[in-house]
């Protein structure tokens, strides 16, 4: 690997020098216009703006006129006399009504970047409306890069995986501030309403070092709606046949040309009991949630300042277990088995950025956040309480070396976590803190080659002092072809109880093979991730087509192994003694059948094995083979906003290795592998105008249900009880409907 790094550095060092022209393209409200076309008049030299509106294009003295084009705006022609940084504002044509055109011709709902060195898939707000996306955990049903499954038979919580690894190996951030971690690892995504989100960026493999050292299989960053660009009022109401009801309202106010504020209010409840598989247990928990956030934005583009302040409170309550369970009379008794999970969450965060007016390529930013997460819960006779107070701060400086082809980001960050954790009254409280410095260098020739070298040095009170190296490379060998490579190291402290709460709903005893480590007696997890990706865009039968190949491998140097193979009455936690790896191959084809009719299809193969006490075994509850298809069709917008939208998603999951149950009585066994099965979801949306629409949909149209979801359901206080072996839905068809209303 060192030889590869050295070779790439030499390639960069001896690259032929070339002047470039850089700049930024904005709209009339000083908001960036991503995807704007940039090209020199009467040449084939072109570029496009990135998500922040910036661009870079090769320059030579014979280039005099620059064309800038963006959908819905007339093309502008600029006279260029020297390669100086430019900022250009696009203006719509006078007297023209372009609003409908913008809606009809918006960016793709799911996009892969051809210009970034990292392998990033961006989900726009349009993608989040394709399914019953009530929270972020449910937002990935139409995205082939993320696998979604249920974590247990009690809570209805969706678990996400990337590259075959569960969410603890992902860095999940809110506007690049780590958000879902520690105590919130299992339920945290369900606490983020989908209507609050503007876009989601999914990065496969080793991510940038700027955000930290914990990510191993990738990063998910979600961007919230920006007050400066929000509408005055938004309403979303939702109801489903499993008695789930939700209400979302957004209020926005522009106080001045610099200050804007949004108030987000979310509430949901499940009010009646459902047991569609007739096992005597609730398929989904009864519960309610109130979630409120106030968000302020400050913009002073002339002086180069931008800032955000967020304040949020959430209360979530869940009750699950047997149909007859009443917490007032049955809690901690053998009358009926039951569980309650109550969570309070308070968040404060702020971001302040400054762009140097005379040097637009140079900026400095400060991110800070305080989070308090308190969960009080019990599962039968087992109790689990966790309280986490966290503080995070990240100072980032961006600039160039000599010219805009050589960029760098550097800075310092600090993390503090205070845990109060009790498992059956056993105290596992602790304090984690770390301070780190990072540096990331980017070489971009503004044409067909980008390479990023990043590294950080951190000192952690329990992980020690360590270095995190990462590398990303992009090369465009020909038109619409993009090759990427990445490699990097990740290190993390496994929160074995918070991350495996599904196991509390069982009779398994918890055993930790303590070897003197500082993390529950275990050592930190360390892994290397390597990846290759290739994207090719082309025309097939006159229609736009995109083919993608992704291959990633994760090698663990150490892992906190969760062993469910030793005994069905026990779960073992111990340090890896041998090999553990995850290979992921994804083939994806995206095709535009006709205008407004797109098909997205993918095949995924996983080879994931870990050394357990019983030998090398496939990772449980992970299908080796998966097939995915999404069909999306929209009619043309007519009569001031009327439109139909149709979405259909098909998932086929191959057989999955199941945890060992062979020593149980025959009636309480599940075999070695699950059967393969298919799932189908669909949604129809009718837009009556630009401000009102109605949607109806269905999940699990084929009515597939896991035949035996809970072992020992007839004797939940016995030794065979287990609700954690879930490979498929436990409830049948579910239908839903909702409305969306806006005041613009």
N, C-alpha and C positions, 0 to 999 in steps of 0.2 A: 504493500500500500504506500509506503514512503517513496518507493521508486516512481509510482504513478503520480503522486503529488509533485515530485521533483520534475518529472517530465512535463507535466502540465504547466508548471511555473516557467520552465524554460521556453515552452511554446508561447506563452504570453509575453515573456521578456523580449523575444525576438520577432514578435508580430510587427508587421510593417506599419509605420506611423501613418495616420490619416486624420485630417481635420474633420470635425463634426459640427453640426448645428443642433442646438438643443433648445427646448422651450416648453411651454405649457399652453393648452387650449382650454378655455373656460366658456361658460354661457353667460348670459346677462346678469345672473345672480352670483357670479364668481364661483360657480360650482364646476368641477372638472367634467370634461366630456371624454369618457373613455371610448376607445375604438374609432376615433376620428382619423380619417385618411390623410397622410402627409406624403406628398411626392413633388419632385422637381418637374417643371413644365417641359414637355417634349422629351422625357427620359423614362426609363423603367425603374429608376431608383425611388423606392417608396418606403414608408414606415407607417406606424399607427401609434396613437396615444395609449398609455397604460391606464390602470384604474384611477390614478391620481391626476390624469390629464397630461402628464409629461411625455415628451418624445425626444428621440435623438435620430438624426439622419446624416449620412455622409455628406461632406461639403467639399467643393472645389471652386476656384474663382470663376469658372465658366458657368456655374449655376447662378442664375440671376432672379428667377421667379419661382416662388414656392406656392403650391396649391394646397389648401386645407379644406376638406369636405367632411360633412357630418349629416346623417340622415335627418331630414326635416329642416335643414338650413341651406341657403344658397352657398355655393363654393366661393371661397375667398382666395384672392391672389395677392401675395405679398412680394414686394421688391426687396431683395436681400443684397446687401453690398459687402457684408463681412459676417463671419461665423459667431455672432454675438447671441447671447441668450435672449429669447423673445417670449413675450406673453401676449396671447391673442384671444380676444373675445369674439365668439360667434353670435350673430344677430339673425333672428328669423326674418323672412321676407315680410315687408309691410303689407297689411291688409289681407294676409292669408291666414286661414284657420288650419294650423298644423297640429293641433292637439290630437285629433283622431289618427293622423298619420303616425305620430310618435307611438301611440298605443299599438297600432297595427304592425309597425315595423321596428319594435323594440329589440334589444339585444336578445340573443338566445337565452332561454331560461336556465340552461346548463352549458357552461363554456369551459373549454380547455385552452389555457394560454399557450401561444406559440412563441412568445417573446421572453417569458420568465425562465430562469435557470431551474427553478423548482417545479416539480410536477403538481400543478395546482388545478383543481376543478372548482369553478365558482357557480354556486346555486343562487340565482336571483330570486327576488320576491315572487316572480311569476311561477317559479318551480314550486315554491312552498304552498301555492294555492291549488296544486294538482291533486291533492289528497286531503284526507281529514287530518290536517296538520294542526293539532291543538297545542302541541308543545314541540320543542326541538327534538326530543327523543323519537317523535313520530314523523320527523321531517325528511327522513332518508329513504322512504319506501320506494321512491321513483329514481333513486340514484344507485347505479350498479357498483360504485366504489365502496359503499358501506353496506355491511350485512346487518340486518335487524332481526332480533329474536326476542322471546320472552325469557326473563331471568328465572321465573318460578311460577308455581301454580296458584299463588296467593295474591300478590300485589298488582298484577297486570303491568308491571314495569318492563319497558322495552330496553334491551341491552344492545349496544352497537359494537361492531367489530370492524377493524380495518386490517387488511393483510392477514386475516385469520386470528388476530389478537384482540382481546377485549379492551374496553375503553380505558382502564388504568394505564395502558401503554401508549395512549394518545395524550397529547397536550391539548386540552380544550380551553379556549380563551374567548373572552368577551372583549372585542376590539383590542386584541393583542395583550390583554391582561389575563393571566391564568385564572380561570373561574371555577371549573368543575374539577375538584381535586380533594383529596383527604376525605373528610366526613361526608361530602356531597357527591362522592364518586358514583354511587348507585342511582340515587334519585335526582341528582342535580339537573340533568337535562330536562326532566319533566317539570322543573320549576321555571322554565323559560318559555313563555307563550310565543307561539309561532308568529302571531300578528305583530309582535314588537320588532321582528327581525327584518332587516333590509336585504342582507345577503349572507351567504355562508361560503367561506373558502376552505377547501379540503386539500391538504398537502400530504401526498403520499411519501413515506420514507422519512429519512432524516430531514428535519426542518431547520430553519435558521437558528443560529445560536443566540440571537437577540432576545428571544422569549424564554430562554432557560435551557436546562440540561436534562429535563425529565422525559421528553418525548423520545419514543423508541420506534413505533410503527408509523407515526405521522402526527399531524396537527389539524385541528378543526378550529377555525376562528369565525365567530359570527359577529356581524356588524349590525348594530341597532339602528332604527330609524333616526335620521338626523333632524333635530327641531327646525333648522333653517330651511329644510326642504319638505317638511311635513305639511299635511293639509289641516285645516282648522278642526275637523271632526271626522272620526271613523268609528263605525259600529259593526261588530261581528257577533251574531248570535248563532248557537249551534245546539242541536239535540240529536240523540241517537237512541236506537231501540234497546240498548243496554242501560238505559236510564241515566245517561251522562248528559249534562247540560252545561254550556259555557257561555259567558258573555265577556266581550272585550270592547272597551271604549278608549279612544285616544282623543285628547284635547290638545290643540296647539295654539300658541299665541306668539306673534311677532311683536315684541315690546319696542324695538327700535331697529335701525338698519344693522345693528351689531348684536343685539341680544334676542334670542328666541328660546322658547320653553315648550316642552311637551309633558303632559300628564297621562300615564298609561294605567288603566285599571282593568284587572282581570279577575274573574271569579268562575269557579267551576264546582260542580257537585254531582255525585252519583247517589241517587236517593232511594233506590229499591234494590232488592236482592235478586241475583240471577244465578241459576245453577243449571246450565244447559247440558252438561254432561252427566248430571244425576249422580254425583259422587258425595253429596251431602255438604259440599264446601262452596263458598262463594267463588264464582269465576273471576270476578273483579271486586275490589274492595268498595265498601261504602266510604264516602269521604267528601271533603269540601276543601276548597283552597281560596284564599284571598291574596292578591298579589298587586302591589301598587308601586309605581316608580315615577319619580319626577326627574326630568332631564333638562339641563340648561346648556345652551351652546352660545359661545361668543366668537364672532368673526370680525376681524379688522384686516382685510386683505391688503389694504394700502400700506399698513405698517407691518404686516407680516405675522400677526398674532391670531391664533385659533385656540379655543379651549372648550372643555366639556366638564360638567359637574353632574353626577348621578347620585340619587338617594333612593333606597328601595327597602320595602318591608314585605315579608311573605309569611303566611301561616298556612300549613298544610296538615290535614288530619286524615288518617286512613284507619278503617276497621275491617278486618277480614277474619276468615276462619270458618267454622261450621255455621250452617244456616241458622241454627237455634241459639248461637252465642249472643249473650247480652252482657256487655262489660260491667254493667251495674251489679249483676248478680253472679256472673260466672268467671270473672277475672281471677286467675290463680286458683281455680278449682277444677275438679275433674268433671263438672257438669257438662261442659262443652269446651272444645279446644278453640281458642281465639287469639287474636293479635291486634294490637293498636300501634301505629307509628305516627307520632306527632312531631312536626318540625317547625321551628321558627328560624327565620333568616333575615338578617339586617346587613345591607351593603351600602358603603359609601365609596365613590371613586371619583378621581379627577384626572384630566389630561390637559397639559398646556404645551403648545408648540409655537416656535418662533422661526420664521424663514427670514434670513438676512435680505433686506430689500435690494442691496447692491450686489448680492451674491445669491441668486435664487436657488442655486444648487446646494446651498449650505443651510442646515437647520439644526435646531436643538429642541428636544422634547423631554418632558417629565411626565411619567405615569405613576399614579399612586392609588392604592385601594385598601380599604379596611373591610373585612368580612367577619360576621359572627353567625355561626351555624350551630343550632342546638337541636338534637334529636333525642326524644325519649320514647322508648319502644319496648315491647315485650312480645314474645312468641311462645304461647303456651305458658310454661313455667320459667322459660329462659328470658332474662332481661338483657337489654343492650341500650346503653345511654352514651351519647358522645356529644361533646361540646368543643367546638373549634373556633378560636379567635385568631385571625390571620391579618398580617400587614405585609403589603408588597409595594415596592418602589423600584422604578427603572428609569435611569437617566440615559438618553440616547443622543449622540451627536453624529450628524451625517455631513459629509463633504466630499471633495474630490482631491485627487492627486494629479497635479499638472493640468489635466483636462477632464472633460465629462465622460471620457471612456474609462477612467479609473476612479471608481467610487469607493467609499468606505463608510462603515458605521461602527462606532465604538461607544462604550459606556460602562456604567456600573449598575448593579441591581442588588436589592436586599430583600430577603424573605424571612418572615417570622411567623411560626405556627405554635400556638399553645393548645394542646389537646387535654381535655378531661374525658377519659374513656373508661367505661366500666362494663365488664362482661360478667353477668351473674355476680355482681358486686366485687369482682376482682379488679383492682385498680391498675390500668395500663396508661395512666396519665404521663405526659411527657412534653418537652419543648423541643421544637426543631427550629434552627435558624441558620441562615447561610448568607454570605456576601460573595459576590462574584464580579469579575470584569470580563468583557468580551471585545473582540475585534473581528470585523468581517470585511473582507476586501472583494470587490466586484470589478472584473474587467469585462466590458461590453463594447464590441467594435461597431455597435449600432447597425449591424447587418445580420450576420449569420452565426456569431459565436459569442457566448457568455460563459464565464467561469467564476465561481464564488468559492473563496476559501474562508472558513470561519473557525474560530476557536475561542474558548472561554476557560477561565481558571476560577474555581470556586472553593471556598472553605466552608464546610458544614460541620456542625457540632457532633453529628453522629455518622455522617458519610465520610468525614475526613476531608483532606485536600486532594483535588483531582482536576484533570484537564479533559475538556470535551472538544474533540476536533470534528469538523464536518466539511463536506465538499459537495458542490453541485456544478454540473456542466450542461450547457445547451449548445447544440450545433444543428444548423439548417443546411443539410447537404444539397438540397434542391428545393424548388418551389413547393410550398405547403407541406414540406417534410420536416419534422422536428425530432431530433434524437437527444435524449437526456440520460445522464448518469449521476448517481449520488452515492455517498457513503458517509457514515457518521456513527458516533457512539452516544449512547444514552445511559443515564444512571438514575435510579430512583429508590426511595424508601417505600416498600410495600406495606400498606395499611391492611393487614390480612383480615381483620374483622370487618372493617368498614366496606371493603371491596367484595366481601363474600357473605353479605347479609342473607342471601337466599338460603344458605345452609342453616341459618337459625330455625327455619321452618322444617325441622327434621329432628329425629331422635339421635342423630350422630353426636358422639363425643368429640371435642376438639383437643387435639394433641399437638404440641409444638416440640419438635426435636431441637432443643436449645443447645447451640454450640458456642455460646458466649458472645454472640453478636449483639449489637446495640439496638436492633430493631426486633423486639419481641424475642430476643435471643438469636435472631437470624442476621445474615449479612445483607448488604444492599444488592439490588438487582442491577446487573450490568449487561448490556447487549450492544452488538454492532448490527447496523442495518445497511444493506447494499441494494441498489436498484438500478434497473435499466428500463427506459421507456421510449417508444417510438410512435409518433402520430403522423399519419399521412392523409391529407385532404385531396380529393380528386372529384371528377365528374363522372357519374354513372348514369347512362341513358339521359344525359342532359340535366341531371339533378345533383345537388351538392351531397357529397358523401365523405365520411371521415372514418378511418380505421385506426384502432389503437391497440398496441401491445404493451403491457406492463409486466415486468417480472421483478420481484423483490424477495430478498432472503434476510431473515433475522436470525442471528446466532447469539445465544445467551452464554456469557461467561459465568454468570451466576443468576439464579432465579429462586424466588420464594415459591417452591413447588406446592401446589394444592392437590393432594393425592386422594382421589376417590376410588382407587382400585384395590387398596389393601383390605377394606372391610366395608360392607354397607351400613355398619353401625358406627363408623368412625371416619373422621377427616384428619389427615396428617398434614402438617406444615413443616417443611424442612428445606435446607439449602440443596441446590442442585448438586448431584454427584454423578457427573456424566455429561451427556449431550442433551441439548434442547434447541430446536430450531423450528422455523416456520418459513416455508416456501410458498409464494403466492404468484400465480399466473393469471392474468386477465386479458381476454381478447374481446374487443368491443367494436361494434359497427353501428354508426349513426347515419341514417339515410333519409333524405327529404323526398318522399314519394311524390307529392305534389306540393304546391304552395300552401302552407299552413297545415300540412299533414306530414308528421315526422315519426320515424320509428327508431327506437334506441334499443339495441340488443347486446347482450354480453354473456360470455361463458367464463366461469372462474374455476380454477383448480387449486386445491390446497394440499400441501404435504407438510403436516405439522406433527412432530413427535417429541416426546420428553422422556427422560430416564426416570422411571418411578422405582419404588422398592421391588415391584414385581417385574421390572424390565422395561425396555423401550415400548411405549404405547402411543397410539394416536391420541391427540388431545381430545377429550370427550366433548360431546355436543357441538361438533364442528363438521359439517358436510365436506367431503372431499371435492364433490362436484356440485356446481350451482349454475343454473341458467336463468337469465333475466330478459324480459322484453317489456318495453313501454311504448304504447301507441298514443299519440297526441294529435288531435285535429281541431282546428278552429275555423269557423266561417269568417267571411269578410265582415268588417264593421260597417253597419249601415244605419241610416236614420238617427244620427246623433249618438250612437254608441251601442246599438243592438247587436248581439253576437251570441253564438253558441260555441261551447267548448266541450270536447269529449276527451277523456283520458282513461286508458286501460293499462293495467300493469299485471304481468304474469311472472311468477317465481316458481322455479322447480328446484327442490332441494334433494340431493342424493342422500343415501343412508349416512347415519352419524354414529360414531362410537359412543356407547353409553357407559356410565360408571358401573362398576361391578356390583351385581346383586345376586350372584350365583349361590351364595350360602343362605339366602332367605328361603322360606317355604315357597313352593312352586307358585302359589297364588300371588306372592309378593315379589316375583322376579320380573325383569323387563328384557332379558336377553342381552346379547352383546352389541347389537346394532338396531337402530330404528329403521322403519321402512322409509322409502323415498315418498315424497308427496308434492302436490302442487297447490299454490295459492293464487287467487285472482281478486284484484280490487278494481273498482271502476268509479268514475265520477262524471256527472254532467253539470255544466254551469250555464245558466242563462243570464246574460247581461242585458238588462232592459234599457240602460242608459249609462253614461259615464259615471254615475253616482250610485246606481243600485243594481244588485245582482242576487240571484238565488242559486244555490247549489244543492244537489242530492247525490248520494253515493252509497256504495256498499263495499264492505270488506269481507274477505273469505267467501266469495260467491259460490265456490264449490262445496262449501259447508264441511270442510275437512276438520276433524277433531282428533287430537291424541286420545287413543282408546283408554289408556290407563295413565292418568296424569298424577295421581297421588298414591303412593304406596302406603298401605296400612291405614287407609281412610276410615275403615270401620273401627279402628282402635288407635286414635291419634296420640294417646299417651303410652302406647306400646313401643317395642324396640324396633319395629319395621317401618315406622312412619317417616315419610320423606316426600316433600313437595318440590324439591329442587331439580328433579330429572325431567326437564321440559325441553322437547325438541320441536314442538309444533303448537298451534293454537289449541286451547282447551275449550273455547266457546265456538259456536257455529257462526252462521251468517250474521252480520251486523249492518244495519242500514242507518243512515244519518241524513240530516238536512240542515241547511243554514242560510242566513242572509248576510249580505254586506251592504252597508250604506255609508256614503261619504258626503261631506259638505266641503266643497272646494273653494 
